[in-house]
Amino acid sequence: MDKWLTLEQIAEYLQMSTSSIYKMAQAGKIPTYKVGRQWRFKKEVIDKWIEQQKYSKKRKYESKKIIVQSKNLILKLNHYAL
């Protein structure tokens, strides 16, 4: 069974402020559902979203690391070419 959380509950679960969660919900940066005038969050969906965020940030870091390593290699090659 899906567990639905309120804005306050999801803020507590994620250890974030309610205002931060509210802003993220308005901007579409966190998976949410609007029921009437209130935001609702599915715990299972939030858990999956957190895992995706973790892997996404890891890939971004690895991509930046590769780019920096490539630039360093290019700089070294240019140094030897001079």
TISE-827552 format. One record per residue (C-alpha): residue in three letters; x, y, z. Coordinates in nm, 2 decimals. Layout:
N
NULUM   aa      xx      yy      zz
NULUM  ALA       X       Y       Z
...
***
This chain:
82
NULUM   aa      xx      yy      zz
NULUM  MET    0.00    0.00    0.00
NULUM  ASP    0.13    0.35   -0.09
NULUM  LYS    0.19    0.57    0.20
NULUM  TRP    0.10    0.94    0.14
NULUM  LEU    0.28    1.21    0.34
NULUM  THR    0.19    1.57    0.40
NULUM  LEU    0.43    1.86    0.34
NULUM  GLU    0.52    1.86    0.71
NULUM  GLN    0.58    1.48    0.72
NULUM  ILE    0.80    1.48    0.41
NULUM  ALA    1.00    1.77    0.55
NULUM  GLU    1.06    1.58    0.87
NULUM  TYR    1.14    1.26    0.68
NULUM  LEU    1.40    1.44    0.46
NULUM  GLN    1.52    1.65    0.75
NULUM  MET    1.45    1.97    0.56
NULUM  SER    1.25    2.28    0.63
NULUM  THR    0.89    2.29    0.51
NULUM  SER    0.96    2.61    0.32
NULUM  SER    1.24    2.43    0.12
NULUM  ILE    1.01    2.14    0.04
NULUM  TYR    0.73    2.38   -0.06
NULUM  LYS    0.96    2.57   -0.30
NULUM  MET    1.09    2.25   -0.45
NULUM  ALA    0.73    2.13   -0.50
NULUM  GLN    0.63    2.45   -0.67
NULUM  ALA    0.94    2.44   -0.90
NULUM  GLY    0.87    2.08   -0.99
NULUM  LYS    1.21    1.97   -0.84
NULUM  ILE    1.06    1.70   -0.62
NULUM  PRO    0.79    1.44   -0.72
NULUM  THR    0.46    1.55   -0.57
NULUM  TYR    0.09    1.55   -0.62
NULUM  LYS   -0.15    1.83   -0.54
NULUM  VAL   -0.48    1.73   -0.38
NULUM  GLY   -0.70    2.03   -0.37
NULUM  ARG   -0.48    2.30   -0.23
NULUM  GLN   -0.24    2.07   -0.05
NULUM  TRP    0.07    1.89   -0.16
NULUM  ARG    0.10    1.52   -0.10
NULUM  PHE    0.40    1.30   -0.15
NULUM  LYS    0.42    0.92   -0.20
NULUM  LYS    0.69    0.78    0.03
NULUM  GLU    0.79    0.51   -0.22
NULUM  VAL    0.82    0.76   -0.50
NULUM  ILE    1.03    0.99   -0.28
NULUM  ASP    1.26    0.70   -0.19
NULUM  LYS    1.32    0.62   -0.56
NULUM  TRP    1.37    0.99   -0.64
NULUM  ILE    1.64    1.01   -0.37
NULUM  GLU    1.82    0.71   -0.51
NULUM  GLN    1.81    0.86   -0.86
NULUM  GLN    1.95    1.19   -0.72
NULUM  LYS    2.23    1.01   -0.56
NULUM  TYR    2.34    0.83   -0.88
NULUM  SER    2.28    1.15   -1.09
NULUM  LYS    2.52    1.35   -0.87
NULUM  LYS    2.78    1.07   -0.88
NULUM  ARG    2.76    1.06   -1.26
NULUM  LYS    2.80    1.44   -1.27
NULUM  TYR    3.10    1.43   -1.05
NULUM  GLU    3.26    1.15   -1.25
NULUM  SER    3.19    1.35   -1.57
NULUM  LYS    3.35    1.66   -1.43
NULUM  LYS    3.65    1.45   -1.31
NULUM  ILE    3.70    1.31   -1.66
NULUM  ILE    3.68    1.66   -1.82
NULUM  VAL    3.94    1.79   -1.58
NULUM  GLN    4.16    1.50   -1.65
NULUM  SER    4.12    1.55   -2.02
NULUM  LYS    4.20    1.92   -1.99
NULUM  ASN    4.51    1.84   -1.78
NULUM  LEU    4.62    1.59   -2.05
NULUM  ILE    4.57    1.85   -2.32
NULUM  LEU    4.77    2.11   -2.13
NULUM  LYS    5.05    1.86   -2.08
NULUM  LEU    5.05    1.78   -2.45
NULUM  ASN    5.05    2.14   -2.55
NULUM  HIS    5.34    2.20   -2.31
NULUM  TYR    5.55    1.93   -2.49
NULUM  ALA    5.45    2.06   -2.83
NULUM  LEU    5.60    2.40   -2.75
***
